[in-house]
Amino acid sequence: MPKAALIGGGVIGGGWAARFLLNGWDVALFDPDPQAERKVAEVLANARASLPALSDVPMPDEGRLTFASSIENAVEDTDYIQESVSERLDLKHKVYTEIQAVTPNTPLGSSTSGYRPSQLQEGATNPASIFVAHPFNPVYLLPLVELVPSAVCAPGTIGRAKEILRSLGMYPLHVRKEIDAHIADRFLEAVWREALWLVKDGVATTEEIDEAIRMGFGLRWGQMGLFETYRIAGGEAGMRHFLAQFGPCLTWPWTKLMDVPEFNDDLVELIAGQSDAQSGHLSIRELERIRDANLVGFLRVLKERDWGAGRVLLDHDASRRAATPDPTPDSAGPLVMAHMQVLPGWIDYNGHMTESRYLFASSETTDAFLRFIGAGMDYVAAGHSYYTAETHIMHLGEAKLGDRLTGSVQVLGADEKRLHVFIRIEREGEPVATLEQMLLHVDMTAGRACPAAPAVLARLLPIAEAHKTLPRPAAVGRHVGQRKT
Amino acid sequence: MPKAALIGGGVIGGGWAARFLLNGWDVALFDPDPQAERKVAEVLANARASLPALSDVPMPDEGRLTFASSIENAVEDTDYIQESVSERLDLKHKVYTEIQAVTPNTPLGSSTSGYRPSQLQEGATNPASIFVAHPFNPVYLLPLVELVPSAVCAPGTIGRAKEILRSLGMYPLHVRKEIDAHIADRFLEAVWREALWLVKDGVATTEEIDEAIRMGFGLRWGQMGLFETYRIAGGEAGMRHFLAQFGPCLTWPWTKLMDVPEFNDDLVELIAGQSDAQSGHLSIRELERIRDANLVGFLRVLKERDWGAGRVLLDHDASRRAATPDPTPDSAGPLVMAHMQVLPGWIDYNGHMTESRYLFASSETTDAFLRFIGAGMDYVAAGHSYYTAETHIMHLGEAKLGDRLTGSVQVLGADEKRLHVFIRIEREGEPVATLEQMLLHVDMTAGRACPAAPAVLARLLPIAEAHKTLPRPAAVGRHVGQRKT
């Protein structure tokens, strides 16, 4: 199992720990803060409640977390090192010296928001293995990591770092030219400065500013960035029209170009007081959980649409699926066709899986079975499909958020046009629901039943034959309200 | 029916037209562009494919759109006027003079991105009725509208404008102090300036910049703004800790504070060329539809969680539901309990409603029925609920995106503990699915069946009695695969 060393266990270091551990890496973490263990455990609890909800592939077994007593102990025998200590260059240099005294060649990423890699490398034993890997909070959910090498970085090290970060489901953005604050934080800094002026000048409160962001352009920026958004805003004439229209505004007095507000106690109190009024009714942990649930929702939306950050998730699933292919199911018994986990969008206000999601889990299982017998997407695209005509559901248990479910198929009967199946949705071997279904093979253009393709029947009929020997489930042939026999 | 006059029918004016029309307002639009009708029709088509998907209350009948031959004709007998012409102050003044020659007291909002209301009011017949109402593209989906009055504005006019904008499902953010570019565009301007420098200096391409936004902080800003996000980033110590940590960075050389890049043809070509390479494989209309689907997804996520922009949608639904209460269903026949529309998240890759959504539509119907007999959320919170034990579904038709569905309940039988129902999910009076269900009344704490509360039975049993006279549907008592009789 691969192993990462993390130096610093604050909000960012803890987020890295969660990212690595939940993706199956062992982690050795060093942080002199006596509270570090508790803090990391809390970040990890948040991550466990959200990150798995992004995956449609079973998560790997969680890695082992150890707290090291020193930097030396932490970095021994590791494949990757990430430094997330405070933003003080002298401190970072000291940490790198200690690390590289033990292991000078291990890829060593820094979470720095502002320093350039060349600055980080000053005086290092091996500058070539030090680079910026700047993530965004919450590290366990947001895919972006700015990967910034300097000219002296070993290309092999950077390539390896990218590979590792991708294997964690992240999106390493290779920043080709090192500058202070890389790319994203330049924008955050510019917005932050304007926001401080607006608060200081009494134009808007922190809450009004937040609404101005999240009710409008914030929603746009979660799925397209600045330029693609403006390309659309130009209307049919596109980007050049937009530039012609808005380019000149740059010299208008819209922003406080020349000034930096004085950062004194008065300003701190003004902002902190307004922030308390806005968000103080929720604890930081509550806010984190709300944020995480929202981000999971956004990311799932994008994943459904194969767009932006959602595409990163799909790629990550695909690479993990390729690494651990589903075992060929054994046709002698019911075929386990689907592995699922109960996602936040599947539960009701009581925390139970909603009724319709049992049928959804069954559909996922049947879809996997249809792919297995050669009647998947390509078959449908060519004009034929199996349609469900009739379903009977027995609700036998309650699945809850995070539960891992399996879906299996027992073929009760099959001929050229009909497919009669029994689906079990199980949690730890116990059924939470069973479903009996009759599917019809249809010509989608003609809109009527027709025989399935010979290749499909050649896969289906032997399974039906083999399943004839299986015991017939008691629920088969039941009608609603029938007395149990 | 209320009526709005819109002056200017570009991307923004067209978006306003969609917002008003789909919320049941009549609209008179004036735009001298001979292409205006076609362009507005295209924006309207996008809006019709997305805005209704945000609503869980039936949309009102769409208003009537007319194209006026002059400003004078457009503004006659209207309740609200919105100006969305080009950002030229002299042009805006000329438009206001023409408007106010006809109707000086009608609320007159301007879509201006940058001008202050005092500037807009200069030389006006009635300055008191002119204000800034600055929306964000796409106007039909994003709730934010910055409402900026000047000191001379009539408070009654501003109050009325807020009311109207809220009735359109928007979030009017009252900007209390007028400044150039209001609030949100100051941030957009600051980010835009930084982005132009990054492109010009060859640090990043337009695509890399967009990824730096949408893979990271853009996702955060769609659900919390700047300050609430940073409050969390401070960890347990909150806002003051964050400020102490990052405040000093303001004076670091992270942003190009002092300069504005020269906006010449070279820069335009550089940006437009990179934008073509990034997004040119998709037409503007395709990009718009992708954006709209993503935004609908985000907004539905927030609506499910009663958070941010989602709360605006919930409030809008609630106010429309209160304005047109569901008629008390007539217990003599099957009770029509739910009106639904097939949403983008309900369909599969073929554009058909997915199998599990028929059960979902049925659950919505049953839930409404349970509320109707007094076994709603409060009843559940107090520890009792009806659980579905068994379901039989007949799939009879295919619902498609945007179809309007109704769900009705016929009570087949009921006693103290059991509720046996037949649900019809219909489109234009034809069933797309029918469901037979047996529900059990349970004590959720004890985890076993128990008699329902007397108040619930007092509502339920008379309905069951009345429904005894209804014909028994043929599908009742069927088992899967049974021959049709």
Interface residues (C-beta under 8 A of the other chain):
Chain A: G10 V11 K39 S86 E87 S113 G114 F136 N137 L142 P143 L144 E146 Y171 L173 V175 R176 K177 I179 D180 A181 I183 A184 D185 R186 F187 L188 E189 A190 V191 W192 R193 E194 A195 L196 L198 D201 G202 V203 A204 T206 E207 E208 I209 D210 E211 A212 I213 R214 M215 G216 F217 G218 L219 R220 W221 G222 Q223 M224 G225 L226 F227 E228 T229 R231 I232 A233 G234 G235 E236 G238 M239 R240 L243 A244 Q245 F246 G247 P248 C249 L250 T251 W252 P253 W254 T255 L257 M258 V260 P261 F263 V268 I271 A272 Q274 S275 D276 Q278 S279 I284 L287 E288 I290 R291 A293 N294 L295 G297 F298 L299 R300 V301 L302 E304 R305 W307 G308 A309 V312 G345 Y349 N350 T354 E355 S356 R357 L359 F360 S362 S363 M377 V380 S385 Y387 T388 A389 E390 T391 H392 I393 M394 H395 H420 E436 Q437 M438 V476 G477 R478 H479 V480 G481
Chain B: G10 V11 K39 S86 E87 S113 G114 F136 N137 L142 P143 L144 E146 Y171 L173 V175 R176 K177 I179 D180 A181 I183 A184 D185 R186 F187 L188 E189 A190 V191 W192 R193 E194 A195 L196 L198 D201 G202 V203 A204 T206 E207 E208 I209 D210 E211 A212 I213 R214 M215 G216 F217 G218 L219 R220 W221 G222 Q223 M224 G225 L226 F227 E228 T229 R231 I232 A233 G234 G235 E236 G238 M239 R240 L243 A244 Q245 F246 G247 P248 C249 L250 T251 W252 P253 W254 T255 L257 M258 V260 P261 F263 V268 I271 A272 Q274 S275 D276 Q278 S279 I284 L287 E288 I290 R291 A293 N294 L295 G297 F298 L299 R300 V301 L302 E304 R305 W307 G308 A309 V312 G345 Y349 N350 T354 E355 S356 R357 L359 F360 S362 S363 M377 V380 S385 Y387 T388 A389 E390 T391 H392 I393 M394 H395 H420 E436 Q437 M438 M444 V476 G477 R478 H479 V480 G481
